Amino acid sequence: MSKTVIRLMIVASLLIGATLVTAQEDDLQVVATTTQAADIMNILTEDVDSIEVTALMGAGVDPHLYQPTEADIAAMNSADMVVYSGLNLEGQFDTVFAALDEQGTPTVSLGQPVKDAGFIVGGFDLSEELVDVDDPHFWFDPRNWEISVTELATELGELDPDNAETYMANAAAYVEQLGIIYQWGDEGLRSMPEGQRYLVTSHDAFQYFGAAFGWQQVGIQGLSTQDEAGVGDIDAVVDFILENDVPVIFIESSLPPDTVEAVAAAVADRGGDLRVGVRELYSDAMGAPDSFGGTYIGMLAENIYTIMQSYQCAGVDVTIPDWPEDLTIEPPADLLDVDCSAEAS
C-alpha cells in the first residue's frame, strides 16, 4: 500500500472522528493555516462579532515542514471556511485540503488570485516529481498581498452576506496601508546603489521581495526548506559573495542558522569580510502575535529596517526614510536603535 493511500486513510479517519466529537458553534468558524493568513483574517473581521478565527501555525513555524496535528484536522473539519497560503507552501496539507474539498468545506487559497492575475514567479523544476513549480512566497510583494486581501474579503462576504460591507470596507482601508508601506520601503531600499543590492539568505523566500524593491535575492537552499543545502550549494553562494563584494548575509527566523554560519565561515577562510545581519529576517512566518513583527505590515517593515540597517553597519550608503505618519502602527524604539556590534538575534 502506498504512502499516499495510507495518509489519505489517516486523514479520512481523523475527519470522521472529528465529526463525531466536534459540535458546531453558533458563530462562523474560520481556520487560517499560516501566520500571514491569520493576520489578514483578523484585520478583515474587525468589528464582526459573529465570526471566530483559529490560527494553526505560530510565530517562527516553518509552513513547508509543518504537519497538521489531529487537533488541526478537527478544527478544519468543523470550520465553515479554511484559509491557507497555497502554491504548495503548506506541502504537508495536500491530503487534508483534498478531503475538505470532498466534504464541501470551502477552502480559500490566498495565492490563487495572484496566480490568476499573472504575478507569480514560476517554472521551477525541483525534482522528477515537482516540475514547473511556483514560488509560494508571493506575499513579499505588498502589491500581491493587496490582491489576496481583496479576494478574501469577497469570499468572506459570500460566506457571511450580512457583514459583506464591513469586510470590503476593512479591505479597502487595509489596501491603503499596504500602498503606504510599499512606497516607504521602495524609497529606502532603492536609495542604495543598484550594484550593491544583494539579499543573501537561508533559502529562496525573497524573490518577490527583490522584484518589488529592486534587489537580487540569493538563497542557499531552494524554494522549499525540505531541500537540504549541500556543499556545492554553499560553495556557489560563497563564490557569489566574493565575486560581488556582498557585505551582509541574513539568517531567517523560521530556519536554523547552520547554513548561513557555514557560508560566513567559508567566506572568512577565503579572506572575505562578511557580516551577519543585525537581526533575523522574517520569511515563512511572522513574529509573535503581540509584537510589531507579528503583523504583516510590521513584519515587512522590520525586514526592511533590518536590511537597510545591516548595510549601513557594513558602511554602505543607505537613506532610511522617516516612518509614514499615515500608517496605523509605529515601530518600537529598539527597532530604530541599532548596535552595529551586536550579533543577529
Order of alpha helices (4+ residues) and beta strands (2+ residues): alpha-beta-alpha-beta-alpha-beta-alpha-beta-alpha-alpha-alpha-beta-alpha-beta-alpha-beta-alpha-beta-alpha-alpha
